[in-house]
Amino acid sequence: MLLKSYEDQSLLCNLSVKGATTEAGVEAFRGDLVVIEGDIADDAGRRLPPKAVLKQAGLLFKNDKLSMVSGGLDQLAHIQPLFERYKGDLAADVQVIFYVGNLSKPVYTELDGVKMILQPHEEGAIWNTMMDDLRLDKEDFKGQSAEDKVITMAQGLADYKPKYETVAFADALSFVSTVQREHRGPV
């Protein structure tokens, strides 16, 4: 199983949901997905924290392929290493939406034959932002298991057709903002 192999390779962190749904052959994951692994820290092969992750990822696995990938990236440039690592795991009809911290405008784009929606994201929970974008509310999830809620999100994403400009991925890289996010926490 693909989800199990990600776990065995330590590519999953900050797990919120991981397991089988009520649909046969379908698994769901919510948490962070490693994009760029951290450096090896010692002789035992332990690694430093990842250099980049797909934050608050929502992944849906059907028949051992990723049928939905959603989540947040700090930088638009992290999409390329994400695709280098996971492209072979994507279903032909995969649905992809990324909320990107340094993106200045929403667009449709394509990388290596995979179509995706890219949206700017400043702050807040990706899951809640995506719920709002897909026009889903708590009633749509009532009585569902945590894993089945990811299926509902995928169904909403299938119907989501915002009126964004379609650009080549190389052109999308020009929509990067230089605004730095404000750091929060104890002083």
C-alpha positions as CSV (number, residue, x, y, z in Angstrom):
1,M,0.0,0.0,0.0
2,L,1.3,3.4,-1.0
3,L,0.3,5.2,2.2
4,K,2.1,2.5,4.3
5,S,5.2,2.9,2.1
6,Y,5.2,6.7,2.8
7,E,5.0,6.0,6.5
8,D,7.8,3.5,6.3
9,Q,10.0,6.0,4.5
10,S,9.2,8.7,7.2
11,L,7.5,10.9,4.6
12,L,4.5,11.6,6.8
13,C,4.6,13.9,9.8
14,N,2.1,15.8,12.1
15,L,-0.5,13.1,11.3
16,S,-4.1,14.1,11.9
17,V,-5.8,11.4,9.9
18,K,-4.4,8.2,8.3
19,G,-6.4,5.1,7.4
20,A,-8.9,3.4,5.3
21,T,-12.2,5.0,4.3
22,T,-15.6,3.3,4.0
23,E,-14.9,2.9,0.2
24,A,-13.0,-0.2,-0.7
25,G,-9.5,0.4,-1.8
26,V,-9.5,4.0,-0.7
27,E,-7.3,5.5,2.0
28,A,-7.0,9.0,3.3
29,F,-4.3,11.1,5.0
30,R,-4.3,14.5,6.6
31,G,-1.1,16.0,8.0
32,D,2.2,17.1,6.6
33,L,3.9,15.4,3.6
34,V,7.7,15.7,3.3
35,V,8.8,17.4,0.1
36,I,12.5,17.9,0.8
37,E,14.0,15.7,3.4
38,G,16.3,17.1,6.1
39,D,20.1,16.4,6.0
40,I,21.4,13.3,7.7
41,A,22.2,14.3,11.2
42,D,24.5,11.5,12.5
43,D,26.1,8.2,11.8
44,A,22.9,6.3,12.7
45,G,21.2,7.8,9.6
46,R,18.8,10.0,11.6
47,R,17.6,13.1,9.7
48,L,17.2,16.7,10.7
49,P,13.7,18.1,10.2
50,P,12.4,18.3,6.6
51,K,13.5,21.4,4.6
52,A,10.1,21.6,3.0
53,V,6.7,20.0,3.6
54,L,3.3,20.1,2.0
55,K,1.6,21.6,5.1
56,Q,-1.8,20.4,6.2
57,A,-2.0,18.0,3.2
58,G,-5.1,16.2,2.3
59,L,-4.3,13.1,0.3
60,L,-6.7,10.5,-1.1
61,F,-5.3,7.2,-2.3
62,K,-7.4,5.1,-4.7
63,N,-6.0,1.8,-5.9
64,D,-2.5,2.7,-4.7
65,K,-2.4,6.0,-6.6
66,L,-2.9,9.5,-5.4
67,S,-6.3,10.7,-6.7
68,M,-6.3,14.0,-4.7
69,V,-3.4,16.1,-3.4
70,S,-4.1,19.3,-1.5
71,G,-2.1,21.4,0.9
72,G,0.0,24.4,1.6
73,L,3.5,25.3,0.4
74,D,5.6,28.1,1.7
75,Q,7.2,28.7,-1.7
76,L,6.0,28.1,-5.3
77,A,9.5,26.6,-6.1
78,H,8.7,23.6,-3.8
79,I,6.2,22.3,-6.4
80,Q,9.0,21.0,-8.6
81,P,10.7,18.9,-5.9
82,L,7.3,17.6,-4.8
83,F,6.6,16.4,-8.3
84,E,10.0,14.9,-8.7
85,R,9.4,12.8,-5.6
86,Y,5.7,11.9,-6.0
87,K,4.9,12.1,-9.8
88,G,5.0,8.3,-10.3
89,D,2.4,7.9,-7.5
90,L,-0.2,10.3,-9.1
91,A,-3.3,8.9,-10.8
92,A,-3.9,10.0,-14.4
93,D,-6.9,12.0,-13.3
94,V,-5.4,13.4,-10.0
95,Q,-7.0,16.5,-8.6
96,V,-4.4,19.0,-7.3
97,I,-4.8,22.3,-5.4
98,F,-2.0,24.1,-3.6
99,Y,-2.2,27.1,-1.4
100,V,1.1,28.9,-1.8
101,G,2.5,31.4,0.7
102,N,4.5,33.4,-1.8
103,L,2.1,33.4,-4.8
104,S,0.6,36.8,-5.7
105,K,-2.4,35.6,-7.8
106,P,-4.5,32.5,-8.3
107,V,-3.9,30.5,-11.5
108,Y,-4.5,27.2,-13.3
109,T,-1.2,25.6,-14.4
110,E,0.3,22.3,-15.5
111,L,3.5,20.6,-14.7
112,D,4.6,17.4,-16.3
113,G,1.1,16.8,-17.7
114,V,-0.6,17.3,-14.3
115,K,-3.1,20.1,-14.1
116,M,-3.4,22.0,-10.8
117,I,-5.0,25.0,-9.2
118,L,-2.6,27.4,-7.4
119,Q,-4.0,29.9,-4.9
120,P,-2.3,32.5,-2.7
121,H,-2.4,31.8,1.0
122,E,-1.4,34.1,3.8
123,E,-2.5,32.4,7.0
124,G,-5.1,30.2,8.5
125,A,-5.9,26.5,8.3
126,I,-5.7,25.1,4.8
127,W,-8.5,22.7,5.4
128,N,-10.9,25.5,6.4
129,T,-9.8,27.7,3.5
130,M,-10.4,24.9,1.1
131,M,-13.8,24.1,2.6
132,D,-14.8,27.8,2.0
133,D,-13.4,27.8,-1.5
134,L,-15.3,24.6,-2.4
135,R,-18.4,26.0,-0.7
136,L,-18.6,23.1,1.7
137,D,-19.9,23.5,5.3
138,K,-20.1,21.4,8.4
139,E,-23.4,19.9,7.3
140,D,-21.6,18.3,4.3
141,F,-19.4,16.3,6.7
142,K,-22.0,15.4,9.3
143,G,-21.8,11.8,10.5
144,Q,-18.7,11.0,8.4
145,S,-15.5,9.5,9.7
146,A,-12.4,11.6,9.5
147,E,-11.1,9.6,6.6
148,D,-14.4,9.9,4.7
149,K,-14.3,13.7,5.1
150,V,-11.3,13.7,2.7
151,I,-13.5,11.9,0.1
152,T,-16.1,14.7,0.5
153,M,-13.3,17.3,-0.1
154,A,-12.2,15.5,-3.2
155,Q,-15.8,15.4,-4.5
156,G,-16.0,19.2,-3.9
157,L,-12.7,19.7,-5.6
158,A,-14.0,17.8,-8.7
159,D,-16.8,20.4,-9.0
160,Y,-14.6,23.4,-8.3
161,K,-14.1,25.5,-11.4
162,P,-12.9,29.0,-10.5
163,K,-12.4,31.5,-13.3
164,Y,-8.6,31.8,-13.1
165,E,-6.2,32.5,-15.8
166,T,-4.4,29.4,-17.3
167,V,-0.6,29.9,-17.5
168,A,2.4,27.7,-18.2
169,F,4.2,26.7,-15.0
170,A,7.3,28.7,-16.0
171,D,5.0,31.8,-16.2
172,A,3.4,31.0,-12.9
173,L,6.9,31.2,-11.3
174,S,6.8,35.0,-12.2
175,F,3.8,35.5,-9.9
176,V,6.0,35.1,-6.8
177,S,5.7,37.8,-4.2
178,T,8.6,39.0,-2.1
179,V,6.4,39.8,1.0
180,Q,7.8,38.2,4.1
181,R,5.3,36.6,6.5
182,E,5.3,38.0,10.0
183,H,6.7,35.7,12.6
184,R,4.5,35.0,15.6
185,G,5.2,33.4,18.9
186,P,6.8,34.2,22.2
187,V,9.1,37.2,22.4
